[in-house]
């Protein structure tokens, strides 16, 4: 009898190939006689009654098809039943081993299928036989080796390869560009297949992949996808849709484990009749969470901060090991600048280490956020860029990250300030956990403090003074200072400090304006002097050029003047000769008409005039 199922079999075909059955039959015959019907129970046979049925068929000579789905069960059952080569050549153990070594090891899908078959629970579980026979290790190594293969060399089918949208084909260089070759698969082509494994086999594969040098971001993508698929990391709407999808496909909430609905009752604290199954489901989920935390790459940004915070929320809800919870806090704290307000709003009821009654517990786990901020500050201060003055760009990026964390903390304080159960000490400690230099403006912090004082009107004068110490009045905007000066919830000393800060701002503004005016006058005076100097220099250059031009023009003007004088002398001489010619031509006509005396006198007078 195997697994509650009776098998009526002949002794000879079974004991001729099964050493264990032969030994049990001999023991039963010695007790009850050789002719008695022998009843043998095999309650711990790996693979259960289905594996024994295939083994019995093999012993009877029936052809048994060894496949990737049953080879692990047949190999474990053969080892359990001692079906070795010593009893018969070509026994089941050697055949299954040959199939594992030559067929499964060379195939991606067969290796994944064998790993999947090594899971199972109850009587059909193959553990620890599959581990002792190195079946899990060999298949995990085979899967890891193929996962680290260059995607361009992948020629085997994988999950999603048939339904994936084909990428544009590229021409093949082997045939001169005439043929078309499909584009290579994405770098994370292997993730969907290994996400179908149970958690311990998934850890084996991821560990082997990391040992072979797989990129940290691809390992983180595999862990994120596995957790998203099998853990309740999403909101209620997404979880319900995922549960409905799994129900339509008839699959378990995660491989070889209990359903997700039971865990939902654990998280919500709901009532259930089957308490044992609920605890089992929570225990299995806790094992999954702890296993995933242990294999998360320690490199920054290998997984998102949002995923780490959701995993942290589930880890503390399931009461995971404190060391692993602290490790997740370190990883999430290093990337806190990537978080959103919704990521860090963790209800305190899900945190198991407070030890306070629910009526006195704050609505949100402020201590967790403070630890995350402290982790961020410690890791930022210990980074190489914080101690090296030459890395200007890295220091600027570090300052930007710190300012994002400061804004996130201020928004968180504003959100949790309305909780009446939030202690003032926790609020103040979280407000002061952010370094002062990364808050250039304290308006958001002032609004959070004001909201806290509004929600806690019974706070005394001393408590209000303590709370307001975190706010720097000199870093408030004009609107915030105006509001604080009229705010009756603030202590009188704080209001006076705000007014003094406002006066200092105004005085500083006037002094600054006066200094600016003096700087402008000095600058104008220097500019005028500079322009005057340039003008004098240009004037000297113009005078020099004028003197040079005059020296060049002096000889030329003298020559022109002499030429003009000679020309005028010749012109006057020619004019006189012309006059004399006219006188000589007109003289006879005048002498014939006049009297002799008059002619002599006139002639004498004209000659005398012309000579003069």
Rosetta blueprint (number, residue, H / E / L):
1 X L
2 X E
3 X L
4 X L
5 X E
6 X L
7 X L
8 X L
9 X L
10 X L
11 X H
12 X H
13 X H
14 X H
15 X H
16 X L
17 X L
18 X L
19 X H
20 X H
21 X H
22 X H
23 X H
24 X H
25 X H
26 X H
27 X H
28 X H
29 X H
30 X H
31 X H
32 X H
33 X L
34 X L
35 X L
36 X L
37 X L
38 X L
39 X L
40 X L
41 X L
42 X L
43 X L
44 X L
45 X L
46 X L
47 X L
48 X H
49 X H
50 X H
51 X H
52 X H
53 X H
54 X H
55 X H
56 X H
57 X H
58 X H
59 X H
60 X L
61 X L
62 X L
63 X L
64 X L
65 X L
66 X L
67 X L
68 X L
69 X L
70 X L
71 X H
72 X H
73 X H
74 X H
75 X H
76 X H
77 X H
78 X H
79 X H
80 X H
81 X H
82 X L
83 X L
84 X L
85 X L
86 X L
87 X L
88 X L
89 X L
90 X L
91 X L
92 X H
93 X H
94 X H
95 X H
96 X H
97 X H
98 X H
99 X H
100 X H
101 X H
102 X H
103 X H
104 X H
105 X L
106 X L
107 X L
108 X H
109 X H
110 X H
111 X H
112 X H
113 X H
114 X H
115 X H
116 X H
117 X H
118 X L
119 X L
120 X L
121 X L
122 X H
123 X H
124 X H
125 X L
126 X L
127 X L
128 X L
129 X H
130 X H
131 X H
132 X H
133 X L
134 X L
135 X H
136 X H
137 X H
138 X H
139 X H
140 X H
141 X H
142 X H
143 X H
144 X H
145 X H
146 X H
147 X H
148 X L
149 X L
150 X L
151 X H
152 X H
153 X H
154 X L
155 X L
156 X L
157 X L
158 X L
159 X L
160 X L
161 X L
162 X L
163 X L
164 X L
165 X L
166 X L
167 X L
168 X L
169 X L
170 X E
171 X E
172 X L
173 X L
174 X L
175 X L
176 X L
177 X L
178 X L
179 X L
180 X E
181 X E
182 X L
183 X L
184 X L
185 X L
186 X L
187 X L
188 X L
189 X L
190 X L
191 X H
192 X H
193 X H
194 X H
195 X L
196 X L
197 X L
198 X L
199 X H
200 X H
201 X H
202 X H
203 X H
204 X H
205 X H
206 X H
207 X H
208 X H
209 X H
210 X H
211 X H
212 X L
213 X L
214 X L
215 X L
216 X H
217 X H
218 X H
219 X H
220 X H
221 X H
222 X H
223 X H
224 X H
225 X H
226 X H
227 X H
228 X H
229 X H
230 X H
231 X L
232 X L
233 X L
234 X L
235 X L
236 X H
237 X H
238 X H
239 X H
240 X H
241 X H
242 X H
243 X H
244 X H
245 X H
246 X H
247 X H
248 X H
249 X H
250 X L
251 X L
252 X L
253 X L
254 X L
255 X L
256 X L
257 X L
258 X L
259 X L
260 X H
261 X H
262 X H
263 X H
264 X H
265 X H
266 X H
267 X H
268 X H
269 X L
270 X L
271 X L
272 X L
273 X L
274 X L
275 X H
276 X H
277 X H
278 X H
279 X H
280 X H
281 X H
282 X H
283 X H
284 X H
285 X H
286 X H
287 X H
288 X H
289 X H
290 X H
291 X H
292 X H
293 X H
294 X H
295 X H
296 X L
297 X L
298 X L
299 X L
300 X L
301 X L
302 X L
303 X L
304 X L
305 X H
306 X H
307 X H
308 X H
309 X H
310 X H
311 X H
312 X H
313 X H
314 X H
315 X H
316 X H
317 X H
318 X L
319 X L
320 X L
321 X L
322 X H
323 X H
324 X H
325 X H
326 X H
327 X H
328 X H
329 X H
330 X H
331 X H
332 X H
333 X H
334 X H
335 X L
336 X H
337 X H
338 X H
339 X L
340 X L
341 X H
342 X H
343 X H
344 X H
345 X L
346 X L
347 X E
348 X H
349 X H
350 X H
351 X L
352 X L
353 X L
354 X L
355 X L
356 X L
357 X L
358 X H
359 X H
360 X H
361 X L
362 X L
363 X L
364 X E
365 X L
366 X H
367 X H
368 X H
369 X H
370 X H
371 X H
372 X H
373 X H
374 X H
375 X H
376 X H
377 X H
378 X H
379 X H
380 X H
381 X H
382 X L
383 X L
384 X H
385 X H
386 X H
387 X H
388 X L
389 X L
390 X L
391 X L
392 X H
393 X H
394 X H
395 X H
396 X H
397 X H
398 X H
399 X H
400 X H
401 X H
402 X H
403 X H
404 X H
405 X H
406 X H
407 X H
408 X H
409 X H
410 X H
411 X H
412 X H
413 X H
414 X H
415 X H
416 X H
417 X L
418 X L
419 X L
420 X L
421 X L
422 X L
423 X L
424 X H
425 X H
426 X H
427 X H
428 X H
429 X H
430 X H
431 X H
432 X H
433 X L
434 X L
435 X L
436 X H
437 X H
438 X H
439 X L
440 X L
441 X L
442 X L
443 X H
444 X H
445 X H
446 X H
447 X H
448 X H
449 X H
450 X H
451 X H
452 X H
453 X H
454 X H
455 X H
456 X L
457 X L
458 X L
459 X L
460 X L
461 X H
462 X H
463 X H
464 X H
465 X H
466 X H
467 X H
468 X H
469 X L
470 X L
471 X L
472 X L
473 X H
474 X H
475 X H
476 X L
477 X L
478 X H
479 X H
480 X H
481 X H
482 X H
483 X H
484 X H
485 X H
486 X L
487 X L
488 X L
489 X L
490 X L
491 X L
492 X H
493 X H
494 X H
495 X H
496 X H
497 X H
498 X H
499 X H
500 X H
501 X H
502 X H
503 X H
504 X H
505 X H
506 X H
507 X H
508 X H
509 X H
510 X H
511 X H
512 X H
513 X H
514 X H
515 X H
516 X H
517 X H
518 X H
519 X H
520 X H
521 X H
522 X H
523 X H
524 X H
525 X H
526 X H
527 X H
528 X H
529 X H
530 X H
531 X H
532 X H
533 X H
534 X H
535 X H
536 X H
537 X H
538 X H
539 X H
540 X H
541 X H
542 X H
543 X H
544 X H
545 X H
546 X H
547 X H
548 X H
549 X H
550 X H
551 X H
552 X H
553 X H
554 X H
555 X H
556 X H
557 X H
558 X H
559 X H
560 X H
561 X H
562 X H
563 X H
564 X H
565 X H
566 X H
567 X H
568 X H
569 X H
570 X H
571 X H
572 X H
573 X H
574 X H
575 X H
576 X H
577 X H
578 X H
579 X H
580 X H
581 X H
582 X H
583 X H
584 X H
585 X H
586 X H
587 X H
588 X H
589 X H
590 X H
591 X H
592 X H
593 X H
594 X L
595 X L
596 X H
597 X H
598 X H
599 X H
600 X H
601 X H
602 X H
603 X H
604 X H
605 X H
606 X H
607 X H
608 X H
609 X H
610 X H
611 X H
612 X L
